[in-house]
Amino acid sequence: MDLLDLAEVRHAAAGCAAVVHLGALAHDTAGSPEQIMAVNVLGTWHVLLAAEAAGVTRVVHFSSAQVFGIAEGERLPDYFPVDDAHPRRAMRAYGLPKCLAEDLRAGFTARTGIASVSLRPVWVWDPGQYQRIETQWSRPSPFPWPGICATEDVITPHASFLALDIAPRQACANISALRRLYPAAYGADGFFDAVNPVTGAVGHRYLVLDQSMIMAALDNALHDRALQRDFAADPVSWAAQTYLSLERMNLP
């Protein structure tokens, strides 16, 4: 259906009791700024007009977290956790039309009395993403929970890297032993998440957190914490410090 064709949109809405509007060019990369503005703003207006003509009782409009102007690193949020009361500060070709579409929807309800709401999903999966996740979770796992590697009876290679800071010789020996004793624990992109030292079973998944800790530990050992210093000097570290301040450890 062409959202820019009002007659076609009205035909689609005819006889409906409610309308759920998800149609859009869904990112800055999905078209030119002019195309995104046309489809996401004028297209939304056409949907609202069609909903009114059809006499629906409710309209659900899918907006985006891009309305905040923070979703892809444009700026830091005003506070954490970010909620729907956060000011909208979109500035890019996708977020701006979503702001305008939300305003159109609010004005539509004020004028017609038809109930409506704008939802702001952070991430939308296409069918291919679901298939990739389903395939991953359907693989046989040596661990009790599908898709989860870290249990009490496994070791995680990244822990040896963290020890480089305080016991470098022993840590290096342990890392070498892990590769020698459990060759399947090391793949083309580095160590996998976990290995069971009794059975030799390996959790064949690369975790971003584990890989980040390994790289940070290597930097500490080889470059005297250059990464830490650069991060601490960057204004964006304020966001991480805010999150970390909310964490409560349950260990004595």
Phi, psi and omega in degrees: 000138179267111181294342180275355178257100185299320180298320180292321179292319178298321179297319180293326183276344184303131178084359181276146176270337180208160180231131172247115187256106177246355185294132180184163162272115203268017175190165176302332183273358186278352180178182176286160177306323180294318179294317181297318179297317182295309184292316188278338178256299179297322177299319177295319178300318178297320178297318180294318177297319180294322178296319178295315181296328181280349180071034181290164180257349183203145175232128175249117183251128177271109175267222182195152173294351176295344180296338182282343181072026181230353192295331182236035172081017180297321180201168176279147175293159178289331183198168176234149347289149180289132177232184184290347177278351181298139180302143176275122181226037180301146181219359183253173189296335178269315183294320180300310177300328178294323175299313181296321179294323176298319179293321176299316181296317179296318178295324177301314180293320179298325183277320188260338186080001178284126182297140179207161179208147174250123177262149185235074179296147179272326183211130179245126179269137172271170182304325180297323179294318177299319180296320179295318180293317180298321178296317180297316184284342181275350179292142177301136180237138177281000185251156188296331180251125179301132175083355181241128187260321191282105174236176187291342185257020179237164174244148180248119185305330183297337180296326178294324178293324178297333180283350179304330185290328187246336180217069188301318181294313180296322180295315179299319179296321181292320179297317178296321179294322178301316180292323183285316185280330183229071184301332180288348180281353182240125181242191183298333182251018177113197181288140172283179189297314189203159176219139176272113186291344180274311184265340185081003180294141185241136172275099188281069177217140173263123179257133181302319181299313180298313182296324179294319179293323177297313181295321179293321179294320177297320178295320178301318185283325188261334186231021175053048173066034179299321180296317179299316182295318179296319181293316181297330181276349182272132180302335182294343179297340177303321181295315180295319180296325178295315178297313183296329180293340179275346184283138178239118180279142180255012177261145180291000000 
